Amino acid sequence: MSEEPAKIRSMPLVSVVVPTYNHAQFIGHALASVCAQTFTNWEAIVVNNFSTDDTESIVASMVDPRISLVSFANNGVIAASRNHGVGLARGEFVAFLDSDDCWYPRKLERCLKMMTLGYDLVCHGELWVSERIGGRRKREVLYGPEARASFDALLFDGNCISTSAVVVRHQLLEAVSGFDESEALITAEDYHLWLKLARAGAKIGFVREILGEFRIHDGNNSKSALRNMRAVRVAFERTYAEMAERSCATRIKAVRRRAIIDYSGGRGLQDNGEHRQAWVWFLKAIMHWPFIPKFYAALFLNALHRRVR
C-alpha cells in the first residue's frame, strides 16, 4: 500500500480549537466531551496562554493522540489564541470550544450532517448553566433562526450565534482573515466575525437541538457588562461604516440598533445587580428609540427592585 492514501486517512476532517487560560477545573471535562463524540475524525488543538495552574498536566493526562497542546501568549486577546489555533488546524472544518464549555456526544455528527446541505457555518443550541451567586440555574437556548443570520439581520438586530456551538468551513475563515484581534473588540470579536462571514456570503444554518453547555461564572460585574456593550458597539460601528449604501431606511435602522446596544448594557448591569447604573443605559436607549416595549419593562423591573429593597 502506498503512503499517500494513509496520509489522506490520517488528516482530520474537523479541527477543534480550544483556547484556555487557568481553567484547570474545567478543561478536563471540555476535552472529555470532545473525546466522547460519535464522530471520531477530529483533532483538538489546545492553545494555552501560559496558564499558571494545572492546565498543562491535565491536558497531558488526556491519553489521546488527537489532542495537542501548544503554548501561545495572547496578551489578553482570546481572538489571537483562536487565530493561532486556526493557523495550525488541518481540518476542512473548524469547531471552537471554550475551555469552560462542553459538548454532547452527537454535536459534531449533527453539525456535519447539516454541512452536507451546503452550509458554511452551523450553530446548535446550548444549555446555559449559570453558577453565579444565588445558586445553579439552567436554561435551554436555541440560536437563530436562519432568517436572523443574514448580514442585514446580524448587523441591525444583533448576534444570534454562539462560539462554542459553531462549526465553520476552514477555507472561509481564512478568506475573511479570522477574528479581529483589536482590543476594542474583546468580548465581541465573535460577533464581528459572524458579520464578516455573513457579508462574505456565508450560508449560515442552525441545528434546533441542545448539543452543548455554555457556562456562566461568578465574577461578572459592571465593568465586564459595560466592556461587552462597548465592544458590540465597536463591531457594529466599524461594520456599518464599511457599508456602501446608506439609505434613509438604513440610517433609521442604525439609530434603533444603537438604542438596543444601550439597552443590552443596561440589562447586563441589571443581571449583575448594578441597578443604579442600569438606569442610565435604559434611559439612553429610550431617548434614542422610544418604540420598543422591553425598554420600559426593564425600567419597571429596576423600579420594582428598588421598592423591594
C-alpha positions in Angstrom: 0.0 0.0 0.0 1.3 3.4 -0.9 1.9 6.1 1.8 -0.3 8.7 0.2 -3.7 7.1 1.0 -2.5 6.6 4.6 -1.8 10.3 4.8 -5.2 11.2 3.5 -6.9 9.0 6.0 -4.8 10.5 8.9 -6.0 14.0 8.0 -8.8 15.1 10.4 -12.0 16.4 8.9 -12.6 18.7 11.9 -10.1 20.7 13.9 -11.4 21.7 17.3 -9.7 24.9 18.6 -9.7 25.2 22.4 -8.2 28.4 23.8 -7.5 28.3 27.5 -6.1 30.2 30.5 -6.1 28.9 34.1 -9.2 26.7 33.5 -7.7 23.5 35.1 -11.1 22.9 36.9 -12.9 22.8 33.6 -10.6 21.8 30.7 -10.6 18.1 31.5 -14.4 18.0 31.2 -14.3 20.0 28.0 -11.8 17.7 26.3 -13.5 14.6 27.6 -16.7 15.9 25.8 -14.7 16.0 22.6 -13.3 12.5 23.1 -16.9 11.3 23.6 -18.0 12.5 20.2 -19.8 9.9 18.0 -17.9 11.4 15.0 -14.2 10.5 15.6 -12.2 12.0 12.7 -11.1 15.2 14.5 -8.1 16.8 16.1 -8.2 19.1 19.1 -5.7 21.9 19.4 -5.5 23.4 22.9 -4.0 26.9 22.8 -2.7 27.5 26.3 -2.0 31.1 27.2 0.8 30.0 29.6 -1.6 29.0 32.4 -0.1 29.0 35.9 -2.4 26.3 37.3 -2.6 22.6 36.4 -3.9 23.1 32.9 -0.9 21.7 31.2 -0.7 18.5 33.3 -4.4 17.9 32.9 -4.2 18.1 29.1 -1.2 15.9 29.1 -3.2 13.3 31.1 -5.7 13.0 28.3 -4.2 9.9 26.6 -5.5 10.6 23.0 -3.1 11.3 20.1 -5.7 13.5 18.5 -5.2 16.1 21.3 -2.3 18.5 21.1 -1.2 21.3 23.4 0.5 24.5 22.1 1.7 27.4 24.3 0.9 30.9 23.0 0.9 34.3 24.7 -2.2 36.1 23.6 -1.7 39.2 25.7 -5.2 39.1 27.0 -6.8 38.8 23.5 -8.6 35.5 23.1 -9.1 36.2 19.4 -5.3 35.8 19.0 -5.4 32.4 20.5 -8.3 31.3 18.3 -6.5 32.6 15.2 -3.3 30.8 16.3 -5.3 27.5 16.6 -6.9 28.1 13.2 -3.5 28.6 11.7 -2.4 25.2 13.0 -5.6 23.5 12.0 -5.6 20.8 9.3 -9.3 20.1 9.0 -11.7 21.1 6.3 -13.9 22.4 9.2 -13.1 24.2 12.4 -15.1 24.0 15.6 -14.5 26.3 18.5 -14.8 25.2 22.1 -14.1 27.5 25.1 -12.3 25.5 27.8 -15.1 26.1 30.4 -17.8 24.8 28.0 -18.6 21.3 26.8 -20.4 19.4 24.1 -22.8 16.5 24.0 -21.8 13.3 22.1 -23.6 13.9 18.8 -22.6 17.6 18.4 -20.1 17.0 15.5 -22.2 14.3 13.9 -25.3 16.5 13.7 -23.5 19.7 12.6 -21.5 17.9 9.9 -24.7 16.3 8.6 -26.1 19.7 8.1 -22.9 20.9 6.5 -23.6 18.4 3.7 -26.7 20.5 2.8 -24.4 23.3 1.6 -24.0 25.4 4.8 -20.7 27.2 5.5 -21.4 27.7 9.2 -23.7 25.7 11.5 -24.7 26.6 15.1 -26.6 24.4 17.5 -28.5 25.1 20.7 -26.9 25.1 24.2 -27.9 24.6 27.8 -26.8 27.8 29.6 -25.6 26.8 33.1 -25.3 29.8 35.5 -23.1 29.4 38.5 -23.4 32.9 39.8 -24.0 33.7 43.5 -27.5 32.6 44.4 -27.4 29.1 43.0 -27.1 27.0 39.9 -29.6 27.7 37.2 -30.1 26.2 33.7 -31.8 27.5 30.6 -32.1 26.0 27.1 -31.2 28.4 24.4 -31.8 27.8 20.7 -30.0 30.2 18.4 -31.1 31.6 15.0 -33.4 31.1 13.2 -31.8 31.2 9.8 -33.5 34.4 8.8 -31.8 36.1 11.7 -28.3 35.2 10.4 -28.4 37.3 7.2 -25.9 40.1 7.1 -28.6 42.8 7.5 -30.2 41.0 10.4 -27.0 40.4 12.3 -25.9 44.0 11.9 -29.2 45.7 12.8 -30.8 43.1 15.2 -27.7 41.7 16.9 -25.9 38.4 17.4 -27.7 35.1 17.3 -24.7 32.7 17.2 -22.6 31.2 20.0 -18.9 30.5 19.5 -18.7 27.1 21.3 -21.7 26.0 19.3 -20.2 26.7 15.9 -18.7 24.5 13.1 -17.4 26.6 10.1 -15.5 25.9 6.9 -11.8 26.5 7.4 -11.3 28.0 4.0 -13.9 30.6 4.6 -12.4 31.6 8.0 -9.1 32.2 6.2 -10.8 34.2 3.4 -12.1 36.7 5.9 -8.8 36.7 7.9 -10.3 35.1 11.0 -11.0 37.0 14.2 -10.1 40.7 14.5 -7.6 41.0 17.3 -8.3 44.6 18.2 -8.5 45.2 22.0 -11.6 47.3 21.4 -13.5 44.2 20.2 -12.6 42.0 23.2 -15.8 40.1 24.2 -17.5 40.9 20.8 -14.8 39.5 18.5 -17.1 36.5 17.7 -20.0 38.8 16.7 -17.7 40.8 14.5 -16.5 37.6 12.8 -20.1 36.4 12.1 -20.7 39.8 10.5 -17.6 39.4 8.3 -18.7 35.9 7.3 -22.3 36.9 6.5 -21.1 39.8 4.4 -18.8 37.4 2.5 -21.9 35.4 1.6 -21.6 32.5 4.1 -24.7 30.3 4.3 -25.4 30.1 8.0 -27.7 27.4 9.4 -28.9 26.1 12.8 -29.4 22.7 14.4 -32.5 23.0 16.5 -31.1 20.8 19.3 -29.3 21.3 22.5 -25.9 19.8 21.8 -23.6 21.5 24.4 -23.4 23.6 27.5 -22.3 27.2 28.0 -21.1 28.0 31.4 -21.8 31.4 33.1 -19.4 32.1 36.0 -19.5 34.2 39.2 -17.4 37.3 38.9 -19.3 39.1 36.1 -19.6 42.7 37.1 -20.5 46.2 35.9 -17.1 46.6 34.3 -17.4 43.5 32.1 -21.0 44.3 31.2 -20.1 47.7 30.0 -17.0 46.5 28.2 -19.1 44.0 26.3 -21.6 46.7 25.4 -18.8 49.0 24.1 -17.2 46.1 22.2 -20.5 45.3 20.5 -20.9 49.0 19.6 -17.4 49.0 18.0 -18.3 45.8 16.0 -21.5 47.5 14.8 -20.0 50.9 14.0 -17.0 49.5 12.1 -19.2 47.3 10.0 -21.8 50.0 9.4 -19.1 52.4 8.4 -18.0 50.0 5.7 -21.4 49.8 4.1 -21.6 51.4 0.7 -25.3 52.1 0.7 -26.7 54.5 3.3 -30.5 54.9 2.6 -32.8 56.7 4.9 -34.2 53.3 6.0 -30.7 52.1 6.8 -29.9 55.2 8.9 -33.2 54.7 10.8 -32.2 51.0 11.5 -28.8 52.2 12.7 -30.5 54.5 15.3 -32.6 51.7 16.5 -29.6 49.4 16.7 -27.6 51.8 18.8 -30.6 52.0 21.2 -30.7 48.2 21.5 -27.0 48.2 22.3 -27.5 50.7 25.1 -30.4 48.5 26.4 -28.1 45.4 26.4 -25.6 47.3 28.5 -28.4 48.1 31.0 -29.6 44.5 31.1 -26.0 43.3 31.7 -25.7 45.7 34.7 -29.2 44.7 35.9 -28.3 41.0 35.8 -25.2 41.7 37.9 -27.2 43.7 40.5 -25.9 47.1 39.4 -29.4 48.6 39.2 -28.3 52.2 39.8 -26.0 52.1 36.8 -28.6 50.3 34.7 -31.0 53.2 34.9 -28.6 55.4 32.8 -28.4 52.9 29.9 -32.1 52.1 29.8 -32.9 55.8 29.7 -30.4 56.4 26.9 -32.0 53.5 25.0 -35.4 55.1 25.3 -34.1 58.5 24.3 -32.6 57.1 21.1 -35.6 54.8 20.2 -38.7 55.0 22.4 -40.7 52.4 20.4 -39.6 49.1 22.0 -41.7 47.9 24.9 -39.0 45.8 26.5 -37.1 49.0 27.3 -39.9 50.1 29.6 -40.3 46.6 31.0 -36.6 46.8 32.1 -37.2 50.2 33.7 -40.2 48.7 35.6 -38.1 45.8 36.9 -35.5 48.3 38.1 -38.1 50.3 39.9 -39.6 47.2 41.4 -36.2 46.1 42.7 -35.7 49.5 44.4 -39.1 49.2 46.1 -38.3 45.7 47.3 -35.1 46.9 48.8 
